[in-house]
Amino acid sequence: MSRVSHDDADRSPIATRNADAIEAGLVTAGPSDGKDHPGETRRAADARRRRATTPGDEMPVPDVGTASGSSPASEAAPPLPVAVARPDDAPAGDARRSDVDEWGRSEHLRSVVRRLYDPLYRHWFRVEWEGLEKIPMSGGALLVANHAGAIPSDAPAIMHGIEEELGRPVYGMADYFFRTIPAVGTLWSRAGGVAAHPDNAYRLLHDQQQLALVFPEGTKGPSKAYSDRYRLRRFGRGGFVEIAMRAGVPVIPIAVVGAEESMPIVFKSARLAKALNVPYFPITANALLMGPLGAVVYFPAKMKIRVLDPIRFDVAEGLERYSKSRIMDEAERIRGSLQDALHDMLRQRRSVWFG
């Protein structure tokens, strides 16, 4: 994600001389013609300043709409607005307050989601963890898990368990497609969803030292049929490994058993997927047994989650490029360790419904 910075706007002598008027909310910063304009609105003053700007006053600014991030020097920088103080007679506390962070996550909504989801987590899926202590209590870490189910039940279970047991927020990274769905996209962001982009992952992991959850299989994981259950798909090009290297954080693999059976796909309709412009359109056993209700109701499959040992890479962080062969080797090694863990958990499982 590109970062754009702006130089502070120059303060003109007239702006200083009119400070009292600005505090009273009557006029904006001093106009460039050096004359007072009582009662003039901020928009009118800004427009007049732009008209009065001389070629020598022009200053190039970064252009976020171009690949180079710069604009021709002939484009004048719009003047930055001067903050106007709240009038003395304005009601106190009228500023809008929000707990929504820069990613769109609302801790208030997230707490509501946890309260609503907790009975499902504890009594429907009856989630059991193994190795939860391997997730650090501080610092950034990239959580990597297998992904399954027509509407995957593993992501909310992982996020809920870590936030409830460790008290650390988890940002779930998924395809930008979810962000584009009306209403659903907003709720997804408020609940901790972030578009899966390398810049977003780097900022979360390196700059903010957060926990980020990714699913390297992408849509190939949840779209596979029940006959292919627990067979991990290819982990893309290993982009998650490169991000972890650059951010200087460990990769923590997480194996999940039970999500495959919670909403198994019997077959898919390519025609409906194309018509609806979605990655896949599943016909699930839930829908065949329960009708329309089955589109949103999971089977009560017992879910077990195993956290594997963190994987750290002995490379310098912050480099522009890393060895592609090393990245692919590490991604395949992580995929292999997850696949082995899944096989081991399946051998130990007595029942789909009771573990």
C-alpha positions in Angstrom: 0.0 0.0 0.0 1.5 3.2 -1.0 2.0 5.9 1.5 1.4 9.5 0.5 2.7 12.4 2.6 2.0 16.1 2.2 4.1 19.0 3.4 2.5 21.4 5.8 0.9 24.4 4.2 2.7 27.7 4.5 1.2 30.0 7.0 0.8 33.5 5.6 1.2 36.6 7.7 -2.5 37.4 7.1 -3.4 34.0 8.5 -1.5 34.9 11.7 -3.1 38.4 11.9 -6.6 36.9 11.6 -6.1 34.2 14.2 -8.8 35.7 16.4 -11.3 35.6 13.6 -10.4 32.0 12.8 -10.9 31.0 16.4 -14.4 32.6 16.2 -15.2 30.6 13.1 -15.8 33.7 11.0 -13.2 33.5 8.3 -10.5 31.2 7.0 -6.8 31.7 7.0 -5.6 35.0 5.5 -6.5 35.4 1.8 -3.6 35.7 -0.6 -4.5 39.2 -1.7 -3.7 40.6 1.7 -7.2 42.0 2.4 -9.7 41.1 5.0 -13.0 39.5 3.8 -15.3 39.4 6.8 -17.9 36.7 6.7 -16.3 34.9 3.8 -16.8 31.1 3.9 -13.8 28.7 3.8 -14.7 27.4 0.4 -14.8 30.9 -1.2 -11.5 31.8 0.5 -9.8 28.7 -0.8 -11.1 29.3 -4.3 -9.9 32.9 -4.2 -6.4 31.8 -2.9 -6.1 29.4 -5.8 -7.0 32.0 -8.3 -4.5 34.4 -6.8 -1.6 31.9 -6.7 1.3 32.9 -8.8 3.5 30.5 -10.8 6.3 30.9 -8.3 4.0 29.7 -5.5 3.1 26.4 -7.3 4.4 23.2 -5.7 4.3 19.7 -7.1 2.5 17.1 -5.0 2.5 13.3 -5.3 -0.2 11.9 -7.6 -1.7 8.8 -6.1 -3.3 8.0 -9.4 -0.1 7.2 -11.3 2.3 4.4 -11.0 5.2 6.6 -10.3 3.6 8.4 -7.5 4.5 11.9 -8.8 2.8 14.5 -10.8 4.0 17.2 -13.2 5.5 20.2 -11.6 3.1 22.4 -13.4 0.2 21.2 -11.2 -0.4 23.5 -8.2 -0.8 22.0 -4.8 -4.3 22.8 -3.4 -3.9 24.7 -0.1 -4.4 22.6 3.0 -7.4 23.6 5.1 -6.8 25.4 8.4 -8.7 23.8 11.3 -11.5 26.0 12.6 -12.0 25.8 16.4 -15.4 24.8 17.7 -17.4 27.9 18.6 -17.7 28.5 22.3 -21.5 28.0 22.2 -21.3 24.6 20.4 -22.4 21.7 22.6 -19.5 19.9 24.3 -18.8 16.4 23.1 -20.4 16.8 19.7 -17.4 15.3 17.9 -18.3 12.0 16.4 -16.5 9.2 18.1 -15.8 5.7 16.7 -13.9 2.6 17.5 -13.4 1.7 13.9 -9.7 1.5 13.1 -7.9 2.2 9.8 -8.8 -1.3 8.5 -12.5 -0.9 9.2 -12.5 -3.2 12.3 -14.8 -2.2 15.1 -13.9 -3.8 18.5 -17.5 -3.1 19.7 -19.0 -5.1 16.7 -16.3 -7.7 17.1 -17.3 -8.2 20.8 -20.9 -8.5 19.8 -19.9 -11.1 17.2 -17.9 -13.1 19.8 -20.9 -13.1 22.2 -23.2 -14.4 19.4 -20.8 -16.9 18.0 -19.6 -18.3 21.3 -22.5 -20.8 21.8 -21.9 -22.1 18.3 -18.2 -22.4 19.0 -18.6 -24.2 22.3 -21.7 -26.3 21.9 -22.2 -26.9 18.2 -18.6 -27.3 16.9 -17.2 -28.0 20.4 -13.8 -26.7 19.3 -10.7 -28.2 20.9 -7.3 -26.6 20.6 -3.9 -28.2 20.8 -0.7 -26.1 21.0 -2.5 -22.7 21.5 0.4 -21.6 23.6 2.6 -21.5 20.5 0.9 -18.4 19.3 2.9 -15.4 20.8 1.2 -13.0 23.2 2.9 -10.1 21.6 4.6 -9.2 18.3 3.5 -9.9 14.7 2.9 -13.4 13.4 1.4 -14.8 10.2 -1.1 -17.6 10.9 -1.4 -20.0 8.0 -4.3 -22.6 7.9 -6.1 -25.0 5.7 -9.4 -23.8 4.5 -12.6 -25.9 3.8 -16.4 -26.0 3.7 -18.7 -24.2 1.1 -19.0 -21.4 3.6 -15.8 -22.0 5.6 -16.3 -22.5 9.3 -12.6 -22.6 10.2 -11.8 -18.9 9.9 -14.3 -17.7 12.5 -13.4 -20.6 14.8 -9.7 -19.7 14.7 -10.2 -16.0 15.2 -12.7 -16.5 18.0 -10.5 -19.0 19.9 -7.4 -16.8 19.8 -9.2 -13.7 20.8 -11.1 -15.4 23.6 -8.2 -17.4 25.0 -5.3 -15.1 24.3 -7.0 -11.7 24.2 -5.2 -10.7 21.0 -7.1 -9.4 18.0 -6.8 -11.4 14.7 -7.2 -9.9 11.3 -8.5 -12.4 8.8 -7.2 -11.8 5.3 -9.4 -12.9 2.3 -10.1 -12.1 -1.3 -11.2 -8.5 -2.0 -14.4 -10.0 -3.5 -15.9 -10.1 0.0 -15.3 -6.4 0.4 -17.4 -5.7 -2.7 -20.6 -7.4 -1.6 -23.1 -4.7 -0.4 -23.6 -4.8 3.4 -21.7 -8.0 3.7 -18.5 -6.3 2.8 -18.9 -3.7 5.5 -19.8 -6.2 8.2 -16.8 -8.3 7.1 -14.5 -5.4 7.6 -16.1 -4.4 11.0 -15.6 -8.0 12.1 -11.8 -8.0 11.3 -11.7 -8.8 7.6 -8.9 -7.3 5.5 -8.3 -7.5 1.8 -5.5 -10.0 1.1 -2.8 -7.7 -0.4 0.9 -7.8 0.3 1.0 -4.2 1.4 -1.9 -4.8 3.9 -0.2 -7.8 5.3 3.2 -6.0 5.7 1.6 -3.1 7.6 -0.3 -5.4 9.9 2.7 -7.7 10.6 5.7 -5.3 10.6 4.4 -1.8 11.3 1.6 -2.8 13.8 2.9 -6.1 15.1 -0.5 -7.8 14.7 -1.7 -11.4 14.1 -2.8 -11.9 10.5 -4.6 -15.1 9.4 -4.2 -16.2 5.8 -5.3 -19.3 3.8 -2.7 -20.0 1.0 -5.1 -22.4 -0.8 -7.3 -19.4 -1.7 -10.7 -20.3 -3.1 -9.4 -23.7 -4.2 -9.7 -24.9 -0.6 -13.3 -24.2 0.2 -14.5 -25.0 -3.3 -13.2 -28.6 -3.4 -15.7 -31.4 -3.3 -16.2 -33.7 -0.3 -14.5 -36.5 -2.1 -11.3 -34.4 -2.0 -11.5 -33.5 1.6 -8.3 -32.9 3.6 -6.2 -32.9 0.4 -4.4 -29.6 0.5 -4.3 -27.7 -2.7 -1.1 -25.9 -4.0 -0.1 -22.9 -1.9 0.0 -20.5 -4.8 3.4 -19.0 -5.4 4.4 -18.8 -1.8 3.6 -15.1 -1.4 2.8 -15.5 2.3 6.4 -16.7 2.9 7.8 -13.7 1.2 5.7 -11.4 3.2 6.8 -13.1 6.5 10.4 -12.8 5.4 10.1 -9.1 4.6 8.1 -8.3 7.8 10.6 -10.3 9.9 7.8 -12.4 11.6 7.3 -16.2 12.0 4.8 -18.3 10.1 2.6 -20.4 12.4 0.8 -23.3 10.6 -2.6 -24.2 12.0 -4.3 -27.5 11.0 -8.1 -27.8 11.3 -10.2 -30.9 11.2 -14.0 -30.8 11.1 -14.6 -27.8 8.8 -14.8 -30.1 5.8 -17.8 -32.0 7.2 -19.6 -28.9 8.6 -20.7 -27.9 5.0 -19.6 -30.5 2.5 -19.9 -29.8 -1.2 -21.6 -32.5 -3.2 -21.2 -30.8 -6.6 -20.7 -27.3 -8.1 -22.6 -25.4 -10.8 -20.2 -23.6 -13.2 -23.1 -22.0 -15.0 -24.6 -20.5 -11.9 -21.2 -19.3 -10.7 -20.7 -17.5 -14.1 -24.1 -16.0 -14.0 -23.7 -14.7 -10.4 -20.0 -13.7 -11.0 -18.8 -15.6 -8.0 -15.7 -17.9 -7.8 -17.8 -21.0 -7.4 -21.5 -22.0 -6.7 -21.7 -25.0 -4.4 -24.5 -27.5 -3.9 -24.0 -28.7 -0.4 -25.3 -31.7 1.5 -26.8 -29.2 4.0 -29.0 -27.6 1.3 -30.0 -31.0 -0.1 -31.1 -32.2 3.4 -32.5 -29.0 4.8 -33.6 -27.0 1.8 -32.9 -23.2 1.8 -32.1 -23.3 5.5 -29.1 -25.5 4.7 -27.5 -22.6 2.9 -26.6 -21.1 6.2 -26.8 -23.9 8.8 -23.8 -26.0 9.4 -23.7 -29.7 10.4 -22.5 -30.1 14.0 -19.1 -31.6 13.1 -16.6 -31.8 15.9 -13.8 -29.3 15.2 -10.2 -29.8 16.3 -7.4 -27.3 15.8 -3.7 -28.0 16.1 -1.1 -25.2 16.2 2.3 -26.3 14.8 5.7 -25.0 15.8 6.4 -21.5 14.5 8.7 -21.3 11.5 11.3 -18.5 11.3 13.4 -17.6 8.3 17.0 -16.8 8.7 17.0 -13.9 6.3 17.3 -10.1 6.6 13.9 -8.4 6.8 12.9 -5.5 4.6 14.6 -6.6 1.4 13.0 -5.8 -1.9 13.6 -9.3 -3.3 14.1 -12.8 -1.9 15.1 -16.0 -3.6 12.2 -17.4 -5.5 13.4 -21.0 -5.1 13.8 -20.5 -1.3 10.3 -19.0 -1.1 8.7 -22.0 -3.0 10.7 -24.5 -1.0 9.6 -23.0 2.3 5.9 -22.8 1.1 6.0 -26.4 0.1 7.6 -27.4 3.4 4.8 -25.6 5.3 2.2 -27.2 3.1 3.8 -30.6 3.8 3.8 -30.1 7.6 0.2 -29.1 7.5 -0.8 -32.1 5.4 1.1 -34.5 7.7 -0.7 -32.9 10.7 -4.1 -33.4 9.1 -3.4 -37.0 8.4 -2.3 -37.6 12.0 -5.4 -35.9 13.4 -7.6 -37.9 11.1 -6.0 -41.1 12.3 -6.7 -40.2 15.9 -10.3 -39.1 15.2 -12.9 -41.6 16.4 -16.0 -39.9 14.9 -16.8 -36.9 12.7 -19.5 -35.8 15.2 -17.8 -36.7 18.5 -14.1 -36.5 17.8 
